[in-house]
Amino acid sequence: MTIRSEEFDDIYFSPEDGVAETEYVFLRGNNLPQNWLDKDHFTIAETGFGTGLNFFVAWDMFEQTASPQQSLHFVSFE
């Protein structure tokens, strides 16, 4: 099953492997986690929350790579 926007007749992410797509396009495309490694606070802002896949994958990566003193802020505009 593919999650599809009925209003725009568009899929939210690749039906084959949405997480791999997010890792390649969103995380690697924005040079994450390298960009947050030396920051006390890091903010990600995106347009279109959709299913939240970018949020959940970024949060997981942040938890795996950031120190406990760092904080991540994720802002999404729908």
PDB file of N, CA, C and O in Angstrom:
ATOM      1  N   MET A   1       0.835  -1.186   0.000  1.00  0.00           N
ATOM      2  CA  MET A   1       0.000   0.000   0.000  1.00  0.00           C
ATOM      3  C   MET A   1       0.879   1.247   0.000  1.00  0.00           C
ATOM      4  O   MET A   1       1.864   1.317   0.736  1.00  0.00           O
ATOM      5  N   THR A   2       0.533   2.203  -0.802  1.00  0.00           N
ATOM      6  CA  THR A   2       1.251   3.470  -0.887  1.00  0.00           C
ATOM      7  C   THR A   2       0.354   4.571  -0.343  1.00  0.00           C
ATOM      8  O   THR A   2      -0.811   4.682  -0.727  1.00  0.00           O
ATOM      9  N   ILE A   3       0.905   5.387   0.558  1.00  0.00           N
ATOM     10  CA  ILE A   3       0.141   6.509   1.081  1.00  0.00           C
ATOM     11  C   ILE A   3       0.129   7.591   0.006  1.00  0.00           C
ATOM     12  O   ILE A   3       1.176   8.037  -0.463  1.00  0.00           O
ATOM     13  N   ARG A   4      -1.080   8.000  -0.372  1.00  0.00           N
ATOM     14  CA  ARG A   4      -1.251   8.931  -1.486  1.00  0.00           C
ATOM     15  C   ARG A   4      -2.168  10.075  -1.069  1.00  0.00           C
ATOM     16  O   ARG A   4      -3.172   9.870  -0.387  1.00  0.00           O
ATOM     17  N   SER A   5      -1.806  11.269  -1.487  1.00  0.00           N
ATOM     18  CA  SER A   5      -2.665  12.433  -1.284  1.00  0.00           C
ATOM     19  C   SER A   5      -3.777  12.386  -2.322  1.00  0.00           C
ATOM     20  O   SER A   5      -3.518  12.454  -3.523  1.00  0.00           O
ATOM     21  N   GLU A   6      -5.007  12.270  -1.856  1.00  0.00           N
ATOM     22  CA  GLU A   6      -6.131  12.274  -2.786  1.00  0.00           C
ATOM     23  C   GLU A   6      -6.315  13.650  -3.414  1.00  0.00           C
ATOM     24  O   GLU A   6      -6.712  13.767  -4.573  1.00  0.00           O
ATOM     25  N   GLU A   7      -6.022  14.691  -2.634  1.00  0.00           N
ATOM     26  CA  GLU A   7      -6.203  16.053  -3.135  1.00  0.00           C
ATOM     27  C   GLU A   7      -5.241  16.376  -4.276  1.00  0.00           C
ATOM     28  O   GLU A   7      -5.624  17.024  -5.250  1.00  0.00           O
ATOM     29  N   PHE A   8      -3.980  15.920  -4.155  1.00  0.00           N
ATOM     30  CA  PHE A   8      -2.962  16.250  -5.153  1.00  0.00           C
ATOM     31  C   PHE A   8      -2.563  15.056  -6.021  1.00  0.00           C
ATOM     32  O   PHE A   8      -1.719  15.193  -6.906  1.00  0.00           O
ATOM     33  N   ASP A   9      -3.160  13.888  -5.777  1.00  0.00           N
ATOM     34  CA  ASP A   9      -2.834  12.660  -6.497  1.00  0.00           C
ATOM     35  C   ASP A   9      -1.327  12.445  -6.541  1.00  0.00           C
ATOM     36  O   ASP A   9      -0.740  12.261  -7.607  1.00  0.00           O
ATOM     37  N   ASP A  10      -0.715  12.470  -5.365  1.00  0.00           N
ATOM     38  CA  ASP A  10       0.744  12.358  -5.247  1.00  0.00           C
ATOM     39  C   ASP A  10       1.066  11.441  -4.073  1.00  0.00           C
ATOM     40  O   ASP A  10       0.357  11.439  -3.066  1.00  0.00           O
ATOM     41  N   ILE A  11       2.130  10.668  -4.205  1.00  0.00           N
ATOM     42  CA  ILE A  11       2.551   9.814  -3.099  1.00  0.00           C
ATOM     43  C   ILE A  11       3.437  10.614  -2.146  1.00  0.00           C
ATOM     44  O   ILE A  11       4.094  11.572  -2.553  1.00  0.00           O
ATOM     45  N   TYR A  12       3.449  10.213  -0.879  1.00  0.00           N
ATOM     46  CA  TYR A  12       4.241  10.914   0.127  1.00  0.00           C
ATOM     47  C   TYR A  12       5.703  10.503   0.111  1.00  0.00           C
ATOM     48  O   TYR A  12       6.579  11.324   0.383  1.00  0.00           O
ATOM     49  N   PHE A  13       5.974   9.260  -0.199  1.00  0.00           N
ATOM     50  CA  PHE A  13       7.350   8.779  -0.283  1.00  0.00           C
ATOM     51  C   PHE A  13       7.369   7.500  -1.102  1.00  0.00           C
ATOM     52  O   PHE A  13       6.325   6.919  -1.398  1.00  0.00           O
ATOM     53  N   SER A  14       8.567   7.072  -1.461  1.00  0.00           N
ATOM     54  CA  SER A  14       8.749   5.888  -2.297  1.00  0.00           C
ATOM     55  C   SER A  14       8.084   4.661  -1.675  1.00  0.00           C
ATOM     56  O   SER A  14       8.323   4.360  -0.505  1.00  0.00           O
ATOM     57  N   PRO A  15       7.259   3.954  -2.435  1.00  0.00           N
ATOM     58  CA  PRO A  15       6.641   2.745  -1.895  1.00  0.00           C
ATOM     59  C   PRO A  15       7.644   1.602  -1.725  1.00  0.00           C
ATOM     60  O   PRO A  15       7.376   0.659  -0.980  1.00  0.00           O
ATOM     61  N   GLU A  16       8.786   1.669  -2.397  1.00  0.00           N
ATOM     62  CA  GLU A  16       9.792   0.613  -2.278  1.00  0.00           C
ATOM     63  C   GLU A  16      10.556   0.713  -0.960  1.00  0.00           C
ATOM     64  O   GLU A  16      10.748  -0.297  -0.283  1.00  0.00           O
ATOM     65  N   ASP A  17      10.995   1.920  -0.586  1.00  0.00           N
ATOM     66  CA  ASP A  17      11.768   2.091   0.646  1.00  0.00           C
ATOM     67  C   ASP A  17      11.797   3.571   1.026  1.00  0.00           C
ATOM     68  O   ASP A  17      12.742   4.292   0.706  1.00  0.00           O
ATOM     69  N   GLY A  18      10.760   3.999   1.702  1.00  0.00           N
ATOM     70  CA  GLY A  18      10.629   5.399   2.078  1.00  0.00           C
ATOM     71  C   GLY A  18      11.735   5.883   3.003  1.00  0.00           C
ATOM     72  O   GLY A  18      12.171   7.029   2.899  1.00  0.00           O
ATOM     73  N   VAL A  19      12.191   5.025   3.903  1.00  0.00           N
ATOM     74  CA  VAL A  19      13.265   5.419   4.829  1.00  0.00           C
ATOM     75  C   VAL A  19      14.561   5.654   4.063  1.00  0.00           C
ATOM     76  O   VAL A  19      15.258   6.636   4.320  1.00  0.00           O
ATOM     77  N   ALA A  20      14.895   4.772   3.127  1.00  0.00           N
ATOM     78  CA  ALA A  20      16.112   4.956   2.324  1.00  0.00           C
ATOM     79  C   ALA A  20      16.027   6.248   1.522  1.00  0.00           C
ATOM     80  O   ALA A  20      17.022   6.960   1.389  1.00  0.00           O
ATOM     81  N   GLU A  21      14.853   6.555   0.988  1.00  0.00           N
ATOM     82  CA  GLU A  21      14.663   7.796   0.243  1.00  0.00           C
ATOM     83  C   GLU A  21      14.885   9.004   1.153  1.00  0.00           C
ATOM     84  O   GLU A  21      15.557   9.959   0.764  1.00  0.00           O
ATOM     85  N   THR A  22      14.324   8.966   2.360  1.00  0.00           N
ATOM     86  CA  THR A  22      14.504  10.059   3.316  1.00  0.00           C
ATOM     87  C   THR A  22      15.960  10.218   3.716  1.00  0.00           C
ATOM     88  O   THR A  22      16.461  11.338   3.814  1.00  0.00           O
ATOM     89  N   GLU A  23      16.639   9.106   3.947  1.00  0.00           N
ATOM     90  CA  GLU A  23      18.056   9.176   4.311  1.00  0.00           C
ATOM     91  C   GLU A  23      18.873   9.812   3.188  1.00  0.00           C
ATOM     92  O   GLU A  23      19.754  10.631   3.448  1.00  0.00           O
ATOM     93  N   TYR A  24      18.585   9.442   1.959  1.00  0.00           N
ATOM     94  CA  TYR A  24      19.354   9.966   0.825  1.00  0.00           C
ATOM     95  C   TYR A  24      19.012  11.423   0.534  1.00  0.00           C
ATOM     96  O   TYR A  24      19.906  12.264   0.441  1.00  0.00           O
ATOM     97  N   VAL A  25      17.730  11.724   0.392  1.00  0.00           N
ATOM     98  CA  VAL A  25      17.305  13.060  -0.035  1.00  0.00           C
ATOM     99  C   VAL A  25      17.352  14.061   1.118  1.00  0.00           C
ATOM    100  O   VAL A  25      17.908  15.150   0.969  1.00  0.00           O
ATOM    101  N   PHE A  26      16.779  13.705   2.256  1.00  0.00           N
ATOM    102  CA  PHE A  26      16.628  14.665   3.350  1.00  0.00           C
ATOM    103  C   PHE A  26      17.887  14.756   4.217  1.00  0.00           C
ATOM    104  O   PHE A  26      18.413  15.848   4.431  1.00  0.00           O
ATOM    105  N   LEU A  27      18.367  13.623   4.712  1.00  0.00           N
ATOM    106  CA  LEU A  27      19.528  13.665   5.609  1.00  0.00           C
ATOM    107  C   LEU A  27      20.820  13.958   4.852  1.00  0.00           C
ATOM    108  O   LEU A  27      21.529  14.910   5.180  1.00  0.00           O
ATOM    109  N   ARG A  28      21.128  13.152   3.849  1.00  0.00           N
ATOM    110  CA  ARG A  28      22.367  13.391   3.084  1.00  0.00           C
ATOM    111  C   ARG A  28      22.290  14.680   2.281  1.00  0.00           C
ATOM    112  O   ARG A  28      23.287  15.391   2.151  1.00  0.00           O
ATOM    113  N   GLY A  29      21.119  14.986   1.743  1.00  0.00           N
ATOM    114  CA  GLY A  29      20.942  16.205   0.966  1.00  0.00           C
ATOM    115  C   GLY A  29      21.169  17.474   1.780  1.00  0.00           C
ATOM    116  O   GLY A  29      21.530  18.515   1.231  1.00  0.00           O
ATOM    117  N   ASN A  30      20.956  17.384   3.086  1.00  0.00           N
ATOM    118  CA  ASN A  30      21.181  18.516   3.979  1.00  0.00           C
ATOM    119  C   ASN A  30      22.433  18.346   4.834  1.00  0.00           C
ATOM    120  O   ASN A  30      22.654  19.086   5.793  1.00  0.00           O
ATOM    121  N   ASN A  31      23.244  17.361   4.470  1.00  0.00           N
ATOM    122  CA  ASN A  31      24.518  17.096   5.150  1.00  0.00           C
ATOM    123  C   ASN A  31      24.339  16.874   6.651  1.00  0.00           C
ATOM    124  O   ASN A  31      25.101  17.388   7.469  1.00  0.00           O
ATOM    125  N   LEU A  32      23.323  16.105   6.983  1.00  0.00           N
ATOM    126  CA  LEU A  32      23.083  15.741   8.370  1.00  0.00           C
ATOM    127  C   LEU A  32      23.593  14.322   8.577  1.00  0.00           C
ATOM    128  O   LEU A  32      23.447  13.519   7.656  1.00  0.00           O
ATOM    129  N   PRO A  33      24.149  13.965   9.651  1.00  0.00           N
ATOM    130  CA  PRO A  33      24.277  14.698  10.913  1.00  0.00           C
ATOM    131  C   PRO A  33      25.528  15.571  11.020  1.00  0.00           C
ATOM    132  O   PRO A  33      25.740  16.188  12.063  1.00  0.00           O
ATOM    133  N   GLN A  34      26.347  15.645  10.000  1.00  0.00           N
ATOM    134  CA  GLN A  34      27.574  16.440  10.081  1.00  0.00           C
ATOM    135  C   GLN A  34      27.296  17.877  10.495  1.00  0.00           C
ATOM    136  O   GLN A  34      28.085  18.466  11.234  1.00  0.00           O
ATOM    137  N   ASN A  35      26.203  18.445  10.040  1.00  0.00           N
ATOM    138  CA  ASN A  35      25.903  19.841  10.348  1.00  0.00           C
ATOM    139  C   ASN A  35      25.522  20.077  11.807  1.00  0.00           C
ATOM    140  O   ASN A  35      25.664  21.198  12.296  1.00  0.00           O
ATOM    141  N   TRP A  36      25.050  19.068  12.507  1.00  0.00           N
ATOM    142  CA  TRP A  36      24.679  19.299  13.908  1.00  0.00           C
ATOM    143  C   TRP A  36      25.736  18.813  14.893  1.00  0.00           C
ATOM    144  O   TRP A  36      25.592  19.031  16.096  1.00  0.00           O
ATOM    145  N   LEU A  37      26.784  18.167  14.422  1.00  0.00           N
ATOM    146  CA  LEU A  37      27.747  17.557  15.347  1.00  0.00           C
ATOM    147  C   LEU A  37      28.416  18.540  16.295  1.00  0.00           C
ATOM    148  O   LEU A  37      28.678  18.180  17.443  1.00  0.00           O
ATOM    149  N   ASP A  38      28.702  19.750  15.873  1.00  0.00           N
ATOM    150  CA  ASP A  38      29.413  20.691  16.743  1.00  0.00           C
ATOM    151  C   ASP A  38      28.505  21.817  17.243  1.00  0.00           C
ATOM    152  O   ASP A  38      28.997  22.870  17.647  1.00  0.00           O
ATOM    153  N   LYS A  39      27.200  21.607  17.219  1.00  0.00           N
ATOM    154  CA  LYS A  39      26.238  22.635  17.642  1.00  0.00           C
ATOM    155  C   LYS A  39      25.547  22.210  18.946  1.00  0.00           C
ATOM    156  O   LYS A  39      25.190  21.044  19.120  1.00  0.00           O
ATOM    157  N   ASP A  40      25.365  23.175  19.856  1.00  0.00           N
ATOM    158  CA  ASP A  40      24.601  22.890  21.075  1.00  0.00           C
ATOM    159  C   ASP A  40      23.124  22.691  20.758  1.00  0.00           C
ATOM    160  O   ASP A  40      22.462  21.823  21.326  1.00  0.00           O
ATOM    161  N   HIS A  41      22.617  23.521  19.832  1.00  0.00           N
ATOM    162  CA  HIS A  41      21.220  23.472  19.419  1.00  0.00           C
ATOM    163  C   HIS A  41      21.190  23.445  17.896  1.00  0.00           C
ATOM    164  O   HIS A  41      21.959  24.147  17.239  1.00  0.00           O
ATOM    165  N   PHE A  42      20.312  22.644  17.349  1.00  0.00           N
ATOM    166  CA  PHE A  42      20.191  22.574  15.896  1.00  0.00           C
ATOM    167  C   PHE A  42      18.704  22.592  15.548  1.00  0.00           C
ATOM    168  O   PHE A  42      17.903  21.897  16.173  1.00  0.00           O
ATOM    169  N   THR A  43      18.347  23.388  14.552  1.00  0.00           N
ATOM    170  CA  THR A  43      16.953  23.496  14.134  1.00  0.00           C
ATOM    171  C   THR A  43      16.809  23.048  12.693  1.00  0.00           C
ATOM    172  O   THR A  43      17.570  23.462  11.818  1.00  0.00           O
ATOM    173  N   ILE A  44      15.830  22.201  12.460  1.00  0.00           N
ATOM    174  CA  ILE A  44      15.442  21.790  11.115  1.00  0.00           C
ATOM    175  C   ILE A  44      14.074  22.409  10.858  1.00  0.00           C
ATOM    176  O   ILE A  44      13.161  22.266  11.671  1.00  0.00           O
ATOM    177  N   ALA A  45      13.934  23.089   9.738  1.00  0.00           N
ATOM    178  CA  ALA A  45      12.637  23.637   9.330  1.00  0.00           C
ATOM    179  C   ALA A  45      12.298  23.061   7.965  1.00  0.00           C
ATOM    180  O   ALA A  45      13.129  23.056   7.056  1.00  0.00           O
ATOM    181  N   GLU A  46      11.092  22.584   7.831  1.00  0.00           N
ATOM    182  CA  GLU A  46      10.671  22.031   6.546  1.00  0.00           C
ATOM    183  C   GLU A  46       9.248  22.456   6.237  1.00  0.00           C
ATOM    184  O   GLU A  46       8.474  22.801   7.130  1.00  0.00           O
ATOM    185  N   THR A  47       8.927  22.424   4.977  1.00  0.00           N
ATOM    186  CA  THR A  47       7.548  22.679   4.563  1.00  0.00           C
ATOM    187  C   THR A  47       6.906  21.348   4.226  1.00  0.00           C
ATOM    188  O   THR A  47       7.484  20.530   3.509  1.00  0.00           O
ATOM    189  N   GLY A  48       5.718  21.139   4.743  1.00  0.00           N
ATOM    190  CA  GLY A  48       4.986  19.919   4.452  1.00  0.00           C
ATOM    191  C   GLY A  48       5.372  18.756   5.343  1.00  0.00           C
ATOM    192  O   GLY A  48       6.269  17.988   4.996  1.00  0.00           O
ATOM    193  N   PHE A  49       4.717  18.610   6.481  1.00  0.00           N
ATOM    194  CA  PHE A  49       5.028  17.530   7.419  1.00  0.00           C
ATOM    195  C   PHE A  49       4.668  16.161   6.848  1.00  0.00           C
ATOM    196  O   PHE A  49       5.352  15.174   7.116  1.00  0.00           O
ATOM    197  N   GLY A  50       3.604  16.103   6.068  1.00  0.00           N
ATOM    198  CA  GLY A  50       3.199  14.829   5.443  1.00  0.00           C
ATOM    199  C   GLY A  50       2.942  13.749   6.462  1.00  0.00           C
ATOM    200  O   GLY A  50       2.141  13.935   7.377  1.00  0.00           O
ATOM    201  N   THR A  51       3.611  12.624   6.318  1.00  0.00           N
ATOM    202  CA  THR A  51       3.445  11.510   7.247  1.00  0.00           C
ATOM    203  C   THR A  51       4.370  11.636   8.453  1.00  0.00           C
ATOM    204  O   THR A  51       4.244  10.873   9.411  1.00  0.00           O
ATOM    205  N   GLY A  52       5.290  12.584   8.414  1.00  0.00           N
ATOM    206  CA  GLY A  52       6.245  12.745   9.506  1.00  0.00           C
ATOM    207  C   GLY A  52       7.493  11.891   9.340  1.00  0.00           C
ATOM    208  O   GLY A  52       8.315  11.817  10.253  1.00  0.00           O
ATOM    209  N   LEU A  53       7.647  11.243   8.184  1.00  0.00           N
ATOM    210  CA  LEU A  53       8.787  10.351   7.988  1.00  0.00           C
ATOM    211  C   LEU A  53      10.118  11.091   8.133  1.00  0.00           C
ATOM    212  O   LEU A  53      11.027  10.577   8.784  1.00  0.00           O
ATOM    213  N   ASN A  54      10.259  12.281   7.544  1.00  0.00           N
ATOM    214  CA  ASN A  54      11.508  13.042   7.691  1.00  0.00           C
ATOM    215  C   ASN A  54      11.786  13.338   9.159  1.00  0.00           C
ATOM    216  O   ASN A  54      12.925  13.229   9.612  1.00  0.00           O
ATOM    217  N   PHE A  55      10.756  13.711   9.899  1.00  0.00           N
ATOM    218  CA  PHE A  55      10.904  13.995  11.318  1.00  0.00           C
ATOM    219  C   PHE A  55      11.408  12.774  12.075  1.00  0.00           C
ATOM    220  O   PHE A  55      12.388  12.865  12.815  1.00  0.00           O
ATOM    221  N   PHE A  56      10.752  11.638  11.900  1.00  0.00           N
ATOM    222  CA  PHE A  56      11.113  10.443  12.658  1.00  0.00           C
ATOM    223  C   PHE A  56      12.505   9.921  12.305  1.00  0.00           C
ATOM    224  O   PHE A  56      13.245   9.484  13.186  1.00  0.00           O
ATOM    225  N   VAL A  57      12.860   9.964  11.035  1.00  0.00           N
ATOM    226  CA  VAL A  57      14.192   9.493  10.630  1.00  0.00           C
ATOM    227  C   VAL A  57      15.270  10.463  11.129  1.00  0.00           C
ATOM    228  O   VAL A  57      16.327  10.026  11.582  1.00  0.00           O
ATOM    229  N   ALA A  58      15.015  11.771  11.050  1.00  0.00           N
ATOM    230  CA  ALA A  58      15.981  12.757  11.560  1.00  0.00           C
ATOM    231  C   ALA A  58      16.131  12.631  13.072  1.00  0.00           C
ATOM    232  O   ALA A  58      17.246  12.694  13.590  1.00  0.00           O
ATOM    233  N   TRP A  59      15.039  12.458  13.772  1.00  0.00           N
ATOM    234  CA  TRP A  59      15.070  12.309  15.233  1.00  0.00           C
ATOM    235  C   TRP A  59      15.878  11.074  15.622  1.00  0.00           C
ATOM    236  O   TRP A  59      16.698  11.126  16.538  1.00  0.00           O
ATOM    237  N   ASP A  60      15.644   9.974  14.926  1.00  0.00           N
ATOM    238  CA  ASP A  60      16.386   8.743  15.202  1.00  0.00           C
ATOM    239  C   ASP A  60      17.885   8.942  14.963  1.00  0.00           C
ATOM    240  O   ASP A  60      18.704   8.522  15.780  1.00  0.00           O
ATOM    241  N   MET A  61      18.241   9.575  13.856  1.00  0.00           N
ATOM    242  CA  MET A  61      19.648   9.827  13.544  1.00  0.00           C
ATOM    243  C   MET A  61      20.267  10.756  14.585  1.00  0.00           C
ATOM    244  O   MET A  61      21.408  10.552  15.000  1.00  0.00           O
ATOM    245  N   PHE A  62      19.522  11.772  15.006  1.00  0.00           N
ATOM    246  CA  PHE A  62      20.023  12.692  16.031  1.00  0.00           C
ATOM    247  C   PHE A  62      20.291  11.936  17.336  1.00  0.00           C
ATOM    248  O   PHE A  62      21.329  12.138  17.965  1.00  0.00           O
ATOM    249  N   GLU A  63      19.374  11.082  17.736  1.00  0.00           N
ATOM    250  CA  GLU A  63      19.539  10.288  18.956  1.00  0.00           C
ATOM    251  C   GLU A  63      20.780   9.391  18.875  1.00  0.00           C
ATOM    252  O   GLU A  63      21.444   9.155  19.884  1.00  0.00           O
ATOM    253  N   GLN A  64      21.085   8.898  17.688  1.00  0.00           N
ATOM    254  CA  GLN A  64      22.228   7.999  17.505  1.00  0.00           C
ATOM    255  C   GLN A  64      23.562   8.737  17.456  1.00  0.00           C
ATOM    256  O   GLN A  64      24.591   8.163  17.813  1.00  0.00           O
ATOM    257  N   THR A  65      23.566  10.000  17.022  1.00  0.00           N
ATOM    258  CA  THR A  65      24.837  10.677  16.742  1.00  0.00           C
ATOM    259  C   THR A  65      25.138  11.879  17.625  1.00  0.00           C
ATOM    260  O   THR A  65      26.300  12.267  17.744  1.00  0.00           O
ATOM    261  N   ALA A  66      24.137  12.475  18.241  1.00  0.00           N
ATOM    262  CA  ALA A  66      24.348  13.688  19.031  1.00  0.00           C
ATOM    263  C   ALA A  66      24.711  13.340  20.473  1.00  0.00           C
ATOM    264  O   ALA A  66      24.417  12.249  20.963  1.00  0.00           O
ATOM    265  N   SER A  67      25.342  14.272  21.118  1.00  0.00           N
ATOM    266  CA  SER A  67      25.658  14.085  22.539  1.00  0.00           C
ATOM    267  C   SER A  67      24.418  14.425  23.369  1.00  0.00           C
ATOM    268  O   SER A  67      23.517  15.108  22.883  1.00  0.00           O
ATOM    269  N   PRO A  68      24.368  13.956  24.606  1.00  0.00           N
ATOM    270  CA  PRO A  68      23.208  14.253  25.460  1.00  0.00           C
ATOM    271  C   PRO A  68      23.013  15.749  25.732  1.00  0.00           C
ATOM    272  O   PRO A  68      21.910  16.168  26.084  1.00  0.00           O
ATOM    273  N   GLN A  69      24.059  16.550  25.576  1.00  0.00           N
ATOM    274  CA  GLN A  69      23.953  17.991  25.826  1.00  0.00           C
ATOM    275  C   GLN A  69      23.334  18.750  24.643  1.00  0.00           C
ATOM    276  O   GLN A  69      22.923  19.900  24.798  1.00  0.00           O
ATOM    277  N   GLN A  70      23.266  18.129  23.484  1.00  0.00           N
ATOM    278  CA  GLN A  70      22.725  18.787  22.293  1.00  0.00           C
ATOM    279  C   GLN A  70      21.203  18.678  22.270  1.00  0.00           C
ATOM    280  O   GLN A  70      20.617  17.754  22.835  1.00  0.00           O
ATOM    281  N   SER A  71      20.579  19.649  21.597  1.00  0.00           N
ATOM    282  CA  SER A  71      19.130  19.590  21.429  1.00  0.00           C
ATOM    283  C   SER A  71      18.763  19.827  19.975  1.00  0.00           C
ATOM    284  O   SER A  71      19.420  20.581  19.258  1.00  0.00           O
ATOM    285  N   LEU A  72      17.707  19.169  19.566  1.00  0.00           N
ATOM    286  CA  LEU A  72      17.188  19.284  18.203  1.00  0.00           C
ATOM    287  C   LEU A  72      15.810  19.919  18.248  1.00  0.00           C
ATOM    288  O   LEU A  72      14.950  19.507  19.025  1.00  0.00           O
ATOM    289  N   HIS A  73      15.608  20.924  17.411  1.00  0.00           N
ATOM    290  CA  HIS A  73      14.298  21.555  17.244  1.00  0.00           C
ATOM    291  C   HIS A  73      13.864  21.296  15.808  1.00  0.00           C
ATOM    292  O   HIS A  73      14.618  21.546  14.868  1.00  0.00           O
ATOM    293  N   PHE A  74      12.660  20.801  15.647  1.00  0.00           N
ATOM    294  CA  PHE A  74      12.128  20.477  14.319  1.00  0.00           C
ATOM    295  C   PHE A  74      10.846  21.276  14.127  1.00  0.00           C
ATOM    296  O   PHE A  74       9.875  21.103  14.864  1.00  0.00           O
ATOM    297  N   VAL A  75      10.856  22.155  13.125  1.00  0.00           N
ATOM    298  CA  VAL A  75       9.713  23.009  12.840  1.00  0.00           C
ATOM    299  C   VAL A  75       9.199  22.639  11.455  1.00  0.00           C
ATOM    300  O   VAL A  75       9.968  22.564  10.498  1.00  0.00           O
ATOM    301  N   SER A  76       7.908  22.411  11.358  1.00  0.00           N
ATOM    302  CA  SER A  76       7.330  22.056  10.068  1.00  0.00           C
ATOM    303  C   SER A  76       6.118  22.931   9.801  1.00  0.00           C
ATOM    304  O   SER A  76       5.301  23.173  10.689  1.00  0.00           O
ATOM    305  N   PHE A  77       6.015  23.401   8.568  1.00  0.00           N
ATOM    306  CA  PHE A  77       4.895  24.234   8.141  1.00  0.00           C
ATOM    307  C   PHE A  77       4.038  23.424   7.165  1.00  0.00           C
ATOM    308  O   PHE A  77       4.506  23.023   6.100  1.00  0.00           O
ATOM    309  N   GLU A  78       2.824  23.198   7.528  1.00  0.00           N
ATOM    310  CA  GLU A  78       1.931  22.393   6.686  1.00  0.00           C
ATOM    311  C   GLU A  78       1.057  23.314   5.867  1.00  0.00           C
ATOM    312  O   GLU A  78       0.229  22.845   5.087  1.00  0.00           O
TER     313      GLU A  78
END
